[in-house]
Amino acid sequence: MSQVQRTTSERSLERQLTLTPRPQDFTQRQGETKQHPVSSLSYPSRNIAKTSQLLEVDVPNILDGQAQHIRNLQNTVSNLLDRNKFLIDRLGDKIEESNSLRLKVSSANQELQRTLDKMSVISDTMDNLRDEISELRLLQVPRATPRTIIVSKLLDYSTQNPRCPDGDGTHTVSESIDRRLTTNLKGTLDTLLSTDETRCLCSTFERWFGTDMLQTIALVTCCVCRKHKFKQYLGVAFAAPVDEFLTVFPRSGCTSPVCSECYLKAVSYSLDRLQESCWTNKGPTISISCPCGCAGNGNSINDRGFLIQLLRHLGDEKLEIQKLRTYDMALQVMRILDSINPPLARNARDLAARIHRKMVVNGLMYSPFDLKIRDLDYDETGFPLAPNYQLVQLHDIEYAGETLRMPILTRLLRVEKTPTECVVCTDSIYDVCYGHIDQWIKVCVEFDGDWMWKLLLFPQKLATKCDHIIDFCTSCLQQHIQVQLETFGRGACENILCPSQGCKRVLTYEEMQIYAEEETFSKYDEYLKIEALTKMPSFMWCLSDNCSNGQIHDLILDSHVACAECEFEMCFSHQMKWHDNLTCEQYDSLKETGDPDYQETQEWVATNTRQCPGCGINIQKDEGCLHMTCKICQYEFCWECVGNWQEHSRACRR
C-alpha cells in the first residue's frame, strides 16, 4: 500500500504542478525571454522556489485525500465482489429452477402428447363409428353389425335425439338373425348383416334389445386392444347379456379396463408358458401377468374349478380341453419336482428343463404336453389323480464343475416299436428308441454322468469295449454281478466277466458302478478295498473273535500292535495274539528249543562248564581243586586241561 501511495503522490504532484496558476507577468517574461534569451535563465529558479513553497503546504493534504480516495475505492471493490458473488449464487439457483421447469415442461409435453394421441385415437374411432352410423342411416352399406345398430341407438339416446331409419316394422326377412340375437346376443354383436337384415333389426330394435336396455350399458375403451366395447352395469335384472368386461376375472391392484377377449388371451398365453416355467415354478399356483402391461404382481390361479369356468368363455371346447390339459400336466410336473427330497436347487431345475428340451428336439422324448401321451388319470369328478412318481428317475449329473441331482421323466422317452428279446431271461423288452449309439452319446455328452447309460434297458455301455452285440438286458447283468460276488466273495472282484457267451473281458470298475445295484456295488467296492489293504505290507486284520476291524500299523519300534477298535494286542510278525512277557526273539527261541533265553544259556554254559571227556555231559565247577569226578560215569579229569587226572595231575597243578 505504501508503494501505491507513493506512486499516487508523485502523480498528484505532477498534476499539481500542471495546474499551478501562471503569474501575471508570465507573458511579458516570455516575451522578454524571446527578446533577451540570456536573461531568461533566471526565471526557472524563481518559479521553482514558489512552487516548492506551495508544495510544502499542499502535499500532505493531497496525500491524505488520495489515501482516503484509495480506501473508498477498496471498499467499493469489496462491495462489488460481494454483490457479484451474491448474483452468481442467485444465477445458479435460477439455472436450477430453469432446469427443473424445463424437465417439468418436457414431461408435461410428453403427457400432453400421449393424451393427444389417445384423443386422436378416440377421435378416429368416433369418426369411424359416426361414418358407419351415417352409412347405416342412409342404408347405403348393406354390411352393418348389431353392434353398430346398438351404438347408433346409444349415441342417439345420449344426445336425446332418438331417430330410427325409415321403416314400418313390417319387414318379413329371415327370422334366423332375430332368433340368434335373442339366444346369444353377445356372440353375434359383430355378425355382418345384409341390407334387409339391417332394416329389419332397426325396425325391431325394441323387441330384441330395447331403449330401456341402453341405460345399462356404456362404451368403454379396452386398454389393450384399444377397441370400444360394451360395459354393462350389474344389478339390472332385465338387461340383455352384452357385457364384454366380465368382473369375474381376477385383477389384483389394476383398475385399467381390459375386455374379456384380451384377458382370455392373456390366460391362454400364461397357460402356454407353463410348458417352460413348470420346471422352475414351485407350488400348484400359476401366475397370469396383467394384460395391460402394468408392473403389478399379476394374478394367481390355484383353483382348477375356477379355471374351468374361465376357459368356458373361450367358446371353443377343443381349445378349452387343450388348455386345461396343459394346466393339469404342468401341475403334475411341479408336484413331482416339489416332492423330491432334498429339494431341487434352481440350477438343477434349469438343467432338467434343458435336458428334456434337448431330447424332445432330437426326437428321443415326447413333450410332457403332447396330447398323445396319456399319463394323466382322472377321478370320477374329472380331476387328475396323484402323479405317478415311479415314472421318474433321479440321476447325478456333472455340470459346470458341480454334481447336480436331476430328475428324468422316463415315461416320456420314445421306445422302439418292436421289442428286443433278452437271451438270458427271454423277456421282450421295449428299449429306448435312440437310433445309433453314437447319436445317443452325441445328444447326452453335454451333460456328463452315467445317467445316459442307466436310462437304457440294455447295457449298451459294454458295447463300446466288447466286439459283440449286447443281447442281454440290464436286469440280467445285475443278477450276474450279484451272483458272482455272493458265490466267490473277494476272489471274484477281479474276475467278473461279461456274461455274453464266449466273451472273456473283465468288467471295469466304471461298468460295475453303472450297472450293479447300489447294495451290490457297495459290497464290490468294499471287497476291492479289502484286497488293496491286504496287499499292503503294514496292514493287519484284528485277530479277536469279536472284531472284524483292520488297520495299517506303525512297525518302526517293534511288532507289538493293538487293534484301534477293540484294543486287542497282537504280534504282527507271528500274526497271533501277543506273547506276554516274551519278545519275538524269545518266542522263537522258546518255540525252537524250549528255552526263551537259549542263546544266553549256551553262552553261559560255554563259559562256565566243561564237558566230561568220559560221557560228554557238561559239568560246572564250584569251590575246590582242579580234580573233577563225573557223577555220571565216575571219570576223573583235570578241570584245567580236561585231561586224565592220573596222567596230568602234576603238570596241571602248577
Secondary structure, 3 states (H helix, E strand, C coil): CHHHHHHHHHHHHHHHHHHCCCCCCHHHHHHHHHHCCCHHHHHHHHHHHHHHHHHHHHHHHHHHHHHHHHHHHHHHHHHHHHHHHHHHHHHHHHHHHHHHHHHHHHHHHHHHHHHHHHHHHHHHHHHHHHHHHHHHHHCCCCCCCHHHHHHHHHHHHHCCCCCCCCCCCCCCCCCHHHHHHHHCCHHHCCCCCCHHHHHHHHHCHHHHCCCHHHHHEEEEECCCCCCEEEEECCCCCCCCCCCCCCCCCCCCCCCCCCCHHHHHHHHHHHHHHHHHHCCCCCCCCEEECCCCCCCCCCEEECCHHHHHHHHHHHCCHHHHHHHHHHHHHHHHHHHHHHHCCCCCCHHHHHHHHHHHHHHHHCCCECCCCCCCCCCCCECCCCCECCCCHHHEEEEEEEECCEEEEEEEEHHHECECCCCEECCCCCCEECCECCCCHHHHHHHHCCCECCHHHHCCCCCHHHHHCCCCCCCCCHHHHHHHHHHHHHHHHHHHCCCCECCCCCCCCECCHHHHHHHCCHHHHHHHHHHHHHHHHHCCCCEEECCCCCCCCEEECCCCCCCEEECCCCCCEEECCCCEECCCCCCHHHHHHHHHHCCCCHHHHHHHHHHHEEECCCCCCEEECCCCCCEEECCCCCCEEECCCCCEHHHHHHHHHC
